[in-house]
């Protein structure tokens, strides 16, 4: 975990405001769930690796009985959420009578994972998700994708590149090559690395698991054919026709053509028969966004029609798209600060002989126009103080008492070029 | 803990944005600390009752050894923060080399207390603090007070009423009556209830503790004199002259006259010699804001010049003001929704025969103007669907495909008056 310094907080706040403004125009409404959830909910959520990374919270008061505890279950009742999807499913199950139907939810907030900290990854980080609960039509995917691409463009992320696939198409591909249902998981885990390690290494990995070599050979040939440029949904649909329901292809085609129709050169949207996405809970279309040569995806999502059923007792169609907020902040933070309509930042520097009522009244007048004004006690080394003020973003100053009396005129602070 | 439904999230988001905008104009910058802090920091922070209310987090991996643990200390290394002041002191001690000097910080975020939930209180709630670290001059108090009153006014809280006192004046009062230093704590705890139980009951409580009855009688007489309308700093200063340093009075007088000079009928600011404030760490001026007949204060703060020294090894003058964010949301949430410049919310209702590309293109046009547009699959019971849309805040709708083709014209949804 880490502290966030003021300049980065401002960048994060701006990014949050930009994203929320776009999502609101699409009719998404922000919901908030508590940071702590029942440990039972978190541990039974079938979220794979994440469940090992839960920060567990001790019971309190009389309910905590250290002496007679036989294991963790007796000591712990709560955990910090590790994502926003499991809490959203619980939230929907608890509150659906008080929520719009369908629910178009946006969530932005911290999650916690007890990972070994690595470069650029922290144990507390922000996730930013939109989800549509209660819509089976592909219009849900279209809204999620267009809203996310619009948000990325509004953030200044140029030409985001969307890849689209469907879990049912991947399953058809695996079946077609002769992999039994039980093998699909390990095949997809290997296939997920195609971008990084290439087709040969992927196939080697699948062979190593012990799957039928003939099936692996068929997979290699079919993937080579389907991913050869230009990859197209029509080609994949034709090759997998016997395994793939027509409705799956129609849904994908509708999403792709609608999203492409809005692109106008601002973004790309392509079908990618090898896109996997890691999470096991996806049931339909899946999608991911890349940006330039940034090595990892900056957004990802898909349809998960069965997760809410586990909590609510009846299935609710659901679909979500998550922006990698920390990655976006990383990308934006490397850019030179945008000039544009920056506000005037004025330091009112005063000593004890100044009349505080005059200073405060003048500050009030400037603040009313939207300027930033800070009152600063004059230091002995005034030159150094001006240099420090420049360093912290002040570009104007006024000295009180005003020389010769009268109305104060802000003067520019010459920014020193340190180092 | 609790879920927050969309309408309340929007109210909270608006309140947050309003507060931050005002504080920014005063030169405060937002900082963020992690939710989890070291349990040692939290437990040694001299924060009284709050330390008993910490959510404790279990160690992880190999470091968690249940079998050989002899007590909580062996099991726990982290805790959820219970306020924003202790983390800010830690943040300043860790990062002061990278922070503006003085630091004008605004924090807004969740804190956690393992309290027995009561009406209107939750175990996760939001605090909203501004603090100035590194300024000994009363200009810090003036900035904090004016910024907070401006923020409350911007939120629509009419005529907030500020009360101002000083811990050193309270100490002088107690000394003057003959209470030894060691008795001050229990005297102040009783005095803190003056508003609620009256002077007689306060004095009875102090007598019951076992303090010198003659001192209690002197306190009763002196308090009656000093709080008799009109209470004035001058009267108190004259009565306590022998016990009270002149600088304390001058500081209070300067704060009061500067703050009063800006009031212009928008707020009240008065000296209150009986104001105590609960926290033990205050060292100088203290202040609190009341609103109308709302029974509890809506903001409070004061100077705490010694807290950072405990962490940093050298004292840093510090002063803070906290808005009771949950109370503000409570007050604002009871008001009828303000009309004003609400955005158009348009539902695009469509069936399978509609062209999704046309719908999406039309939606994009409206969204570009700032309108909110949501695509909604047409339900069988269309009349009920319109009623539901009205319930969730939509006031216009368009049906696709558009009858007779051509450009769609939004029609108003007649809001049903349910119940």
Interface residues (C-beta under 8 A of the other chain):
Chain A: X1 X2 X3 X4 X5 X6 X9 X10 X12 X13 X17 X20 X24 X25 X26 X27 X29 X30 X31 X32 X33 X34 X35 X36 X55 X56 X57 X58 X60 X61 X66 X69 X71 X72 X75 X76 X78 X80 X91 X94 X95 X98 X99 X100 X101 X102 X104 X105 X110 X112 X114 X123 X124 X135 X137 X139 X142 X143 X146 X150 X254 X257 X258 X261 X262 X345 X347 X350 X356 X357 X360 X361 X364 X367 X370 X371 X372 X373 X374 X375 X376 X377 X388 X391 X392
Chain B: X1 X2 X3 X4 X5 X6 X9 X10 X12 X13 X17 X20 X24 X25 X26 X27 X29 X30 X31 X32 X33 X34 X35 X36 X55 X56 X57 X58 X60 X61 X66 X69 X71 X72 X75 X76 X78 X80 X91 X94 X95 X98 X99 X100 X101 X102 X104 X105 X110 X112 X114 X123 X124 X135 X137 X139 X142 X143 X146 X150 X254 X257 X258 X261 X262 X345 X347 X350 X356 X357 X360 X361 X364 X367 X370 X371 X372 X373 X374 X375 X376 X377 X388 X391 X392
